[in-house]
């Protein structure tokens, strides 16, 4: 299961079109349009490792995932697999007054051996 957690913000000292926004007022959050499921690593499977990877992602005005950072990982290479998958996602970008803008969000990618 993949869950978009909460939108966050950063302080940006950039021109208006380069800012990274937070939800509120006239700014809406991005939404996942298509996603690629993350794959298990052989090491994680062998160890029976499960858990969640939390990623910090900037969704660009073009709806792409960029500037991805791992905030939490269960290890065994699952963080790399989560990043690989999220890089392939497409988003409906955040908007401000109807115009696409960049937004930093946290994304949770869950790894479970049993469904």
N, CA, C and O atoms as a GROMACS GRO file, in nm:
protein
  460
    1UNK      N    1   0.085  -0.118   0.000
    1UNK     CA    2   0.000   0.000   0.000
    1UNK      C    3   0.089   0.123   0.000
    1UNK      O    4   0.189   0.128   0.072
    2UNK      N    5   0.054   0.220  -0.078
    2UNK     CA    6   0.131   0.342  -0.087
    2UNK      C    7   0.040   0.457  -0.048
    2UNK      O    8  -0.070   0.472  -0.101
    3UNK      N    9   0.087   0.537   0.044
    3UNK     CA   10   0.005   0.644   0.098
    3UNK      C   11   0.079   0.775   0.091
    3UNK      O   12   0.195   0.784   0.130
    4UNK      N   13   0.013   0.877   0.041
    4UNK     CA   14   0.070   1.011   0.048
    4UNK      C   15   0.032   1.064   0.185
    4UNK      O   16  -0.086   1.075   0.217
    5UNK      N   17   0.133   1.096   0.265
    5UNK     CA   18   0.108   1.139   0.402
    5UNK      C   19   0.062   1.283   0.407
    5UNK      O   20  -0.052   1.313   0.372
    6UNK      N   21   0.147   1.370   0.448
    6UNK     CA   22   0.107   1.509   0.466
    6UNK      C   23   0.197   1.599   0.383
    6UNK      O   24   0.315   1.572   0.365
    7UNK      N   25   0.140   1.704   0.335
    7UNK     CA   26   0.219   1.802   0.262
    7UNK      C   27   0.295   1.886   0.362
    7UNK      O   28   0.243   1.921   0.468
    8UNK      N   29   0.417   1.918   0.327
    8UNK     CA   30   0.499   2.002   0.413
    8UNK      C   31   0.550   2.120   0.333
    8UNK      O   32   0.522   2.132   0.214
    9UNK      N   33   0.622   2.204   0.397
    9UNK     CA   34   0.672   2.323   0.330
    9UNK      C   35   0.818   2.346   0.361
    9UNK      O   36   0.870   2.293   0.460
   10UNK      N   37   0.883   2.423   0.279
   10UNK     CA   38   1.018   2.468   0.308
   10UNK      C   39   1.021   2.618   0.290
   10UNK      O   40   0.935   2.676   0.223
   11UNK      N   41   1.119   2.679   0.348
   11UNK     CA   42   1.137   2.822   0.328
   11UNK      C   43   1.215   2.841   0.198
   11UNK      O   44   1.324   2.786   0.184
   12UNK      N   45   1.163   2.915   0.108
   12UNK     CA   46   1.229   2.936  -0.020
   12UNK      C   47   1.253   3.084  -0.044
   12UNK      O   48   1.164   3.166  -0.026
   13UNK      N   49   1.371   3.115  -0.082
   13UNK     CA   50   1.405   3.251  -0.121
   13UNK      C   51   1.429   3.248  -0.271
   13UNK      O   52   1.542   3.259  -0.318
   14UNK      N   53   1.322   3.234  -0.346
   14UNK     CA   54   1.331   3.219  -0.491
   14UNK      C   55   1.220   3.299  -0.555
   14UNK      O   56   1.126   3.340  -0.488
   15UNK      N   57   1.232   3.321  -0.685
   15UNK     CA   58   1.123   3.389  -0.755
   15UNK      C   59   0.993   3.311  -0.738
   15UNK      O   60   0.997   3.191  -0.712
   16UNK      N   61   0.880   3.377  -0.752
   16UNK     CA   62   0.747   3.319  -0.731
   16UNK      C   63   0.729   3.186  -0.801
   16UNK      O   64   0.672   3.093  -0.744
   17UNK      N   65   0.777   3.173  -0.925
   17UNK     CA   66   0.754   3.050  -1.001
   17UNK      C   67   0.847   2.936  -0.959
   17UNK      O   68   0.833   2.825  -1.010
   18UNK      N   69   0.942   2.960  -0.867
   18UNK     CA   70   1.032   2.855  -0.822
   18UNK      C   71   1.007   2.816  -0.676
   18UNK      O   72   1.078   2.729  -0.624
   19UNK      N   73   0.911   2.876  -0.610
   19UNK     CA   74   0.883   2.843  -0.470
   19UNK      C   75   0.823   2.704  -0.458
   19UNK      O   76   0.762   2.650  -0.551
   20UNK      N   77   0.842   2.646  -0.338
   20UNK     CA   78   0.780   2.520  -0.304
   20UNK      C   79   0.675   2.553  -0.200
   20UNK      O   80   0.706   2.606  -0.094
   21UNK      N   81   0.548   2.521  -0.230
   21UNK     CA   82   0.435   2.566  -0.149
   21UNK      C   83   0.388   2.463  -0.049
   21UNK      O   84   0.426   2.346  -0.055
   22UNK      N   85   0.303   2.508   0.044
   22UNK     CA   86   0.231   2.420   0.136
   22UNK      C   87   0.083   2.434   0.107
   22UNK      O   88   0.040   2.531   0.044
   23UNK      N   89   0.005   2.337   0.153
   23UNK     CA   90  -0.140   2.340   0.132
   23UNK      C   91  -0.203   2.447   0.220
   23UNK      O   92  -0.163   2.467   0.335
   24UNK      N   93  -0.300   2.516   0.164
   24UNK     CA   94  -0.373   2.617   0.241
   24UNK      C   95  -0.410   2.734   0.153
   24UNK      O   96  -0.343   2.762   0.054
   25UNK      N   97  -0.516   2.801   0.190
   25UNK     CA   98  -0.561   2.914   0.110
   25UNK      C   99  -0.595   2.870  -0.030
   25UNK      O  100  -0.680   2.784  -0.050
   26UNK      N  101  -0.529   2.930  -0.126
   26UNK     CA  102  -0.557   2.901  -0.266
   26UNK      C  103  -0.469   2.788  -0.321
   26UNK      O  104  -0.468   2.763  -0.441
   27UNK      N  105  -0.393   2.719  -0.232
   27UNK     CA  106  -0.301   2.614  -0.277
   27UNK      C  107  -0.359   2.476  -0.245
   27UNK      O  108  -0.390   2.446  -0.130
   28UNK      N  109  -0.372   2.394  -0.349
   28UNK     CA  110  -0.422   2.258  -0.331
   28UNK      C  111  -0.307   2.158  -0.340
   28UNK      O  112  -0.204   2.186  -0.402
   29UNK      N  113  -0.324   2.044  -0.277
   29UNK     CA  114  -0.217   1.943  -0.275
   29UNK      C  115  -0.212   1.865  -0.406
   29UNK      O  116  -0.312   1.856  -0.477
   30UNK      N  117  -0.096   1.807  -0.438
   30UNK     CA  118  -0.086   1.722  -0.556
   30UNK      C  119  -0.158   1.589  -0.532
   30UNK      O  120  -0.188   1.552  -0.419
   31UNK      N  121  -0.184   1.519  -0.641
   31UNK     CA  122  -0.254   1.391  -0.634
   31UNK      C  123  -0.185   1.294  -0.729
   31UNK      O  124  -0.146   1.330  -0.840
   32UNK      N  125  -0.171   1.169  -0.684
   32UNK     CA  126  -0.107   1.066  -0.766
   32UNK      C  127  -0.200   1.029  -0.881
   32UNK      O  128  -0.317   0.998  -0.860
   33UNK      N  129  -0.147   1.033  -1.003
   33UNK     CA  130  -0.222   0.993  -1.123
   33UNK      C  131  -0.187   0.848  -1.158
   33UNK      O  132  -0.276   0.767  -1.182
   34UNK      N  133  -0.059   0.818  -1.162
   34UNK     CA  134  -0.016   0.680  -1.191
   34UNK      C  135   0.106   0.650  -1.106
   34UNK      O  136   0.188   0.737  -1.078
   35UNK      N  137   0.116   0.523  -1.066
   35UNK     CA  138   0.228   0.485  -0.982
   35UNK      C  139   0.279   0.347  -1.020
   35UNK      O  140   0.207   0.264  -1.074
   36UNK      N  141   0.405   0.327  -0.991
   36UNK     CA  142   0.472   0.200  -1.010
   36UNK      C  143   0.494   0.144  -0.871
   36UNK      O  144   0.546   0.213  -0.784
   37UNK      N  145   0.456   0.018  -0.851
   37UNK     CA  146   0.476  -0.045  -0.720
   37UNK      C  147   0.624  -0.075  -0.700
   37UNK      O  148   0.693  -0.117  -0.792
   38UNK      N  149   0.671  -0.053  -0.579
   38UNK     CA  150   0.810  -0.081  -0.544
   38UNK      C  151   0.829  -0.232  -0.531
   38UNK      O  152   0.739  -0.303  -0.486
   39UNK      N  153   0.947  -0.280  -0.570
   39UNK     CA  154   0.977  -0.422  -0.563
   39UNK      C  155   1.063  -0.451  -0.440
   39UNK      O  156   1.140  -0.367  -0.395
   40UNK      N  157   1.048  -0.571  -0.388
   40UNK     CA  158   1.131  -0.618  -0.277
   40UNK      C  159   1.272  -0.646  -0.328
   40UNK      O  160   1.291  -0.682  -0.444
   41UNK      N  161   1.369  -0.630  -0.241
   41UNK     CA  162   1.506  -0.674  -0.272
   41UNK      C  163   1.519  -0.820  -0.227
   41UNK      O  164   1.448  -0.863  -0.136
   42UNK      N  165   1.608  -0.896  -0.290
   42UNK     CA  166   1.630  -1.034  -0.246
   42UNK      C  167   1.671  -1.042  -0.099
   42UNK      O  168   1.632  -1.135  -0.028
   43UNK      N  169   1.750  -0.944  -0.054
   43UNK     CA  170   1.796  -0.943   0.085
   43UNK      C  171   1.679  -0.925   0.182
   43UNK      O  172   1.673  -0.992   0.285
   44UNK      N  173   1.588  -0.837   0.149
   44UNK     CA  174   1.472  -0.813   0.235
   44UNK      C  175   1.380  -0.935   0.237
   44UNK      O  176   1.326  -0.970   0.342
   45UNK      N  177   1.362  -0.999   0.123
   45UNK     CA  178   1.281  -1.121   0.117
   45UNK      C  179   1.342  -1.231   0.202
   45UNK      O  180   1.273  -1.297   0.280
   46UNK      N  181   1.473  -1.252   0.187
   46UNK     CA  182   1.543  -1.358   0.261
   46UNK      C  183   1.534  -1.334   0.412
   46UNK      O  184   1.518  -1.428   0.489
   47UNK      N  185   1.544  -1.206   0.452
   47UNK     CA  186   1.540  -1.172   0.594
   47UNK      C  187   1.397  -1.162   0.647
   47UNK      O  188   1.376  -1.146   0.768
   48UNK      N  189   1.299  -1.170   0.557
   48UNK     CA  190   1.159  -1.155   0.600
   48UNK      C  191   1.129  -1.014   0.649
   48UNK      O  192   1.044  -0.996   0.736
   49UNK      N  193   1.198  -0.916   0.593
   49UNK     CA  194   1.186  -0.777   0.638
   49UNK      C  195   1.062  -0.711   0.580
   49UNK      O  196   1.036  -0.721   0.460
   50UNK      N  197   0.986  -0.645   0.663
   50UNK     CA  198   0.869  -0.566   0.624
   50UNK      C  199   0.884  -0.427   0.685
   50UNK      O  200   0.967  -0.405   0.773
   51UNK      N  201   0.802  -0.334   0.638
   51UNK     CA  202   0.804  -0.201   0.696
   51UNK      C  203   0.771  -0.096   0.594
   51UNK      O  204   0.732  -0.125   0.481
   52UNK      N  205   0.788   0.028   0.637
   52UNK     CA  206   0.754   0.142   0.552
   52UNK      C  207   0.876   0.228   0.528
   52UNK      O  208   0.958   0.249   0.616
   53UNK      N  209   0.885   0.277   0.406
   53UNK     CA  210   0.984   0.377   0.370
   53UNK      C  211   0.910   0.509   0.361
   53UNK      O  212   0.808   0.519   0.292
   54UNK      N  213   0.960   0.610   0.429
   54UNK     CA  214   0.902   0.744   0.421
   54UNK      C  215   0.997   0.829   0.338
   54UNK      O  216   1.115   0.843   0.370
   55UNK      N  217   0.945   0.886   0.231
   55UNK     CA  218   1.022   0.970   0.141
   55UNK      C  219   0.970   1.113   0.145
   55UNK      O  220   0.850   1.137   0.157
   56UNK      N  221   1.062   1.207   0.135
   56UNK     CA  222   1.025   1.347   0.116
   56UNK      C  223   1.046   1.374  -0.033
   56UNK      O  224   1.155   1.352  -0.086
   57UNK      N  225   0.942   1.423  -0.099
   57UNK     CA  226   0.941   1.438  -0.244
   57UNK      C  227   0.892   1.577  -0.280
   57UNK      O  228   0.795   1.626  -0.222
   58UNK      N  229   0.958   1.641  -0.375
   58UNK     CA  230   0.905   1.764  -0.433
   58UNK      C  231   0.833   1.724  -0.561
   58UNK      O  232   0.893   1.668  -0.653
   59UNK      N  233   0.704   1.755  -0.566
   59UNK     CA  234   0.625   1.733  -0.688
   59UNK      C  235   0.635   1.862  -0.767
   59UNK      O  236   0.592   1.968  -0.721
   60UNK      N  237   0.691   1.853  -0.886
   60UNK     CA  238   0.714   1.970  -0.970
   60UNK      C  239   0.584   2.019  -1.034
   60UNK      O  240   0.485   1.946  -1.034
   61UNK      N  241   0.584   2.140  -1.088
   61UNK     CA  242   0.465   2.189  -1.159
   61UNK      C  243   0.430   2.102  -1.281
   61UNK      O  244   0.318   2.109  -1.332
   62UNK      N  245   0.527   2.022  -1.328
   62UNK     CA  246   0.503   1.930  -1.440
   62UNK      C  247   0.448   1.796  -1.394
   62UNK      O  248   0.420   1.709  -1.476
   63UNK      N  249   0.431   1.778  -1.261
   63UNK     CA  250   0.375   1.654  -1.209
   63UNK      C  251   0.475   1.541  -1.192
   63UNK      O  252   0.438   1.424  -1.186
   64UNK      N  253   0.604   1.577  -1.185
   64UNK     CA  254   0.708   1.476  -1.168
   64UNK      C  255   0.761   1.479  -1.026
   64UNK      O  256   0.756   1.582  -0.959
   65UNK      N  257   0.812   1.364  -0.980
   65UNK     CA  258   0.876   1.354  -0.849
   65UNK      C  259   1.022   1.393  -0.863
   65UNK      O  260   1.094   1.340  -0.948
   66UNK      N  261   1.066   1.486  -0.779
   66UNK     CA  262   1.207   1.527  -0.783
   66UNK      C  263   1.256   1.550  -0.641
   66UNK      O  264   1.179   1.549  -0.545
   67UNK      N  265   1.386   1.572  -0.630
   67UNK     CA  266   1.447   1.605  -0.501
   67UNK      C  267   1.398   1.509  -0.391
   67UNK      O  268   1.347   1.553  -0.288
   68UNK      N  269   1.416   1.379  -0.415
   68UNK     CA  270   1.365   1.275  -0.325
   68UNK      C  271   1.469   1.245  -0.217
   68UNK      O  272   1.586   1.220  -0.246
   69UNK      N  273   1.423   1.247  -0.091
   69UNK     CA  274   1.510   1.215   0.023
   69UNK      C  275   1.441   1.110   0.110
   69UNK      O  276   1.320   1.115   0.131
   70UNK      N  277   1.520   1.015   0.159
   70UNK     CA  278   1.468   0.911   0.249
   70UNK      C  279   1.465   0.966   0.390
   70UNK      O  280   1.567   1.011   0.442
   71UNK      N  281   1.348   0.964   0.452
   71UNK     CA  282   1.333   1.009   0.591
   71UNK      C  283   1.338   0.890   0.688
   71UNK      O  284   1.387   0.904   0.800
   72UNK      N  285   1.285   0.774   0.644
   72UNK     CA  286   1.285   0.655   0.729
   72UNK      C  287   1.282   0.532   0.640
   72UNK      O  288   1.214   0.529   0.537
   73UNK      N  289   1.357   0.428   0.681
   73UNK     CA  290   1.362   0.306   0.602
   73UNK      C  291   1.386   0.185   0.693
   73UNK      O  292   1.457   0.196   0.793
   74UNK      N  293   1.328   0.070   0.658
   74UNK     CA  294   1.356  -0.052   0.733
   74UNK      C  295   1.489  -0.117   0.690
   74UNK      O  296   1.528  -0.220   0.746
   75UNK      N  297   1.558  -0.059   0.593
   75UNK     CA  298   1.686  -0.112   0.549
   75UNK      C  299   1.672  -0.216   0.440
   75UNK      O  300   1.569  -0.226   0.374
   76UNK      N  301   1.779  -0.294   0.422
   76UNK     CA  302   1.784  -0.404   0.325
   76UNK      C  303   1.759  -0.357   0.181
   76UNK      O  304   1.709  -0.434   0.099
   77UNK      N  305   1.793  -0.233   0.151
   77UNK     CA  306   1.779  -0.180   0.016
   77UNK      C  307   1.638  -0.138  -0.022
   77UNK      O  308   1.614  -0.099  -0.136
   78UNK      N  309   1.544  -0.146   0.072
   78UNK     CA  310   1.406  -0.109   0.040
   78UNK      C  311   1.392   0.040   0.011
   78UNK      O  312   1.304   0.080  -0.066
   79UNK      N  313   1.477   0.122   0.073
   79UNK     CA  314   1.470   0.265   0.045
   79UNK      C  315   1.504   0.294  -0.100
   79UNK      O  316   1.439   0.377  -0.164
   80UNK      N  317   1.606   0.226  -0.153
   80UNK     CA  318   1.642   0.247  -0.294
   80UNK      C  319   1.530   0.202  -0.387
   80UNK      O  320   1.501   0.268  -0.487
   81UNK      N  321   1.466   0.090  -0.353
   81UNK     CA  322   1.354   0.041  -0.436
   81UNK      C  323   1.235   0.138  -0.431
   81UNK      O  324   1.168   0.158  -0.531
   82UNK      N  325   1.210   0.196  -0.314
   82UNK     CA  326   1.101   0.293  -0.302
   82UNK      C  327   1.131   0.417  -0.386
   82UNK      O  328   1.043   0.467  -0.455
   83UNK      N  329   1.254   0.466  -0.380
   83UNK     CA  330   1.292   0.584  -0.459
   83UNK      C  331   1.279   0.555  -0.608
   83UNK      O  332   1.225   0.636  -0.683
   84UNK      N  333   1.329   0.437  -0.652
   84UNK     CA  334   1.317   0.399  -0.794
   84UNK      C  335   1.172   0.401  -0.839
   84UNK      O  336   1.142   0.452  -0.948
   85UNK      N  337   1.083   0.348  -0.758
   85UNK     CA  338   0.941   0.343  -0.795
   85UNK      C  339   0.881   0.482  -0.801
   85UNK      O  340   0.815   0.517  -0.900
   86UNK      N  341   0.902   0.563  -0.698
   86UNK     CA  342   0.839   0.696  -0.690
   86UNK      C  343   0.890   0.788  -0.801
   86UNK      O  344   0.817   0.876  -0.846
   87UNK      N  345   1.013   0.770  -0.845
   87UNK     CA  346   1.066   0.849  -0.957
   87UNK      C  347   0.983   0.829  -1.084
   87UNK      O  348   0.982   0.914  -1.173
   88UNK      N  349   0.914   0.715  -1.092
   88UNK     CA  350   0.834   0.683  -1.211
   88UNK      C  351   0.688   0.724  -1.198
   88UNK      O  352   0.611   0.712  -1.293
   89UNK      N  353   0.649   0.773  -1.082
   89UNK     CA  354   0.512   0.816  -1.061
   89UNK      C  355   0.484   0.944  -1.138
   89UNK      O  356   0.574   1.022  -1.167
   90UNK      N  357   0.356   0.965  -1.171
   90UNK     CA  358   0.313   1.094  -1.224
   90UNK      C  359   0.205   1.148  -1.132
   90UNK      O  360   0.125   1.074  -1.076
   91UNK      N  361   0.205   1.279  -1.118
   91UNK     CA  362   0.114   1.348  -1.028
   91UNK      C  363   0.035   1.453  -1.102
   91UNK      O  364   0.080   1.508  -1.203
   92UNK      N  365  -0.083   1.480  -1.051
   92UNK     CA  366  -0.150   1.605  -1.086
   92UNK      C  367  -0.086   1.703  -0.989
   92UNK      O  368  -0.099   1.686  -0.868
   93UNK      N  369  -0.018   1.805  -1.039
   93UNK     CA  370   0.058   1.892  -0.948
   93UNK      C  371  -0.032   1.974  -0.856
   93UNK      O  372  -0.152   1.990  -0.880
   94UNK      N  373   0.029   2.026  -0.752
   94UNK     CA  374  -0.039   2.122  -0.666
   94UNK      C  375  -0.071   2.244  -0.750
   94UNK      O  376  -0.005   2.271  -0.851
   95UNK      N  377  -0.172   2.318  -0.709
   95UNK     CA  378  -0.206   2.440  -0.782
   95UNK      C  379  -0.225   2.556  -0.686
   95UNK      O  380  -0.264   2.538  -0.570
   96UNK      N  381  -0.197   2.673  -0.735
   96UNK     CA  382  -0.224   2.798  -0.664
   96UNK      C  383  -0.302   2.885  -0.761
   96UNK      O  384  -0.253   2.922  -0.867
   97UNK      N  385  -0.424   2.917  -0.722
   97UNK     CA  386  -0.515   2.992  -0.810
   97UNK      C  387  -0.526   2.925  -0.947
   97UNK      O  388  -0.533   2.992  -1.050
   98UNK      N  389  -0.527   2.792  -0.946
   98UNK     CA  390  -0.543   2.716  -1.070
   98UNK      C  391  -0.417   2.694  -1.150
   98UNK      O  392  -0.419   2.623  -1.250
   99UNK      N  393  -0.305   2.753  -1.108
   99UNK     CA  394  -0.178   2.737  -1.180
   99UNK      C  395  -0.091   2.634  -1.109
   99UNK      O  396  -0.081   2.636  -0.986
  100UNK      N  397  -0.027   2.543  -1.184
  100UNK     CA  398   0.058   2.441  -1.123
  100UNK      C  399   0.176   2.503  -1.049
  100UNK      O  400   0.241   2.595  -1.099
  101UNK      N  401   0.205   2.450  -0.929
  101UNK     CA  402   0.319   2.494  -0.850
  101UNK      C  403   0.387   2.372  -0.789
  101UNK      O  404   0.328   2.264  -0.783
  102UNK      N  405   0.511   2.389  -0.744
  102UNK     CA  406   0.585   2.282  -0.677
  102UNK      C  407   0.539   2.271  -0.532
  102UNK      O  408   0.505   2.370  -0.468
  103UNK      N  409   0.538   2.147  -0.482
  103UNK     CA  410   0.503   2.125  -0.342
  103UNK      C  411   0.585   2.009  -0.287
  103UNK      O  412   0.605   1.908  -0.355
  104UNK      N  413   0.633   2.024  -0.165
  104UNK     CA  414   0.706   1.918  -0.097
  104UNK      C  415   0.606   1.837  -0.015
  104UNK      O  416   0.529   1.892   0.064
  105UNK      N  417   0.608   1.705  -0.035
  105UNK     CA  418   0.518   1.615   0.038
  105UNK      C  419   0.598   1.498   0.094
  105UNK      O  420   0.710   1.472   0.050
  106UNK      N  421   0.540   1.428   0.190
  106UNK     CA  422   0.594   1.302   0.237
  106UNK      C  423   0.513   1.190   0.175
  106UNK      O  424   0.390   1.197   0.170
  107UNK      N  425   0.581   1.087   0.128
  107UNK     CA  426   0.518   0.972   0.067
  107UNK      C  427   0.560   0.848   0.145
  107UNK      O  428   0.678   0.829   0.173
  108UNK      N  429   0.464   0.764   0.179
  108UNK     CA  430   0.491   0.639   0.250
  108UNK      C  431   0.476   0.524   0.154
  108UNK      O  432   0.372   0.509   0.089
  109UNK      N  433   0.580   0.441   0.143
  109UNK     CA  434   0.577   0.321   0.060
  109UNK      C  435   0.589   0.202   0.154
  109UNK      O  436   0.691   0.186   0.221
  110UNK      N  437   0.485   0.120   0.160
  110UNK     CA  438   0.480   0.006   0.252
  110UNK      C  439   0.526  -0.122   0.183
  110UNK      O  440   0.489  -0.149   0.068
  111UNK      N  441   0.605  -0.199   0.254
  111UNK     CA  442   0.650  -0.329   0.207
  111UNK      C  443   0.595  -0.436   0.301
  111UNK      O  444   0.630  -0.439   0.419
  112UNK      N  445   0.509  -0.523   0.249
  112UNK     CA  446   0.451  -0.632   0.327
  112UNK      C  447   0.469  -0.762   0.252
  112UNK      O  448   0.445  -0.770   0.131
  113UNK      N  449   0.511  -0.864   0.324
  113UNK     CA  450   0.530  -0.995   0.263
  113UNK      C  451   0.398  -1.067   0.240
  113UNK      O  452   0.384  -1.145   0.147
  114UNK      N  453   0.301  -1.039   0.327
  114UNK     CA  454   0.171  -1.106   0.320
  114UNK      C  455   0.062  -1.003   0.303
  114UNK      O  456   0.060  -0.902   0.373
  115UNK      N  457  -0.027  -1.027   0.212
  115UNK     CA  458  -0.134  -0.930   0.187
  115UNK      C  459  -0.260  -0.971   0.258
  115UNK      O  460  -0.361  -0.901   0.249
   0.00000   0.00000   0.00000
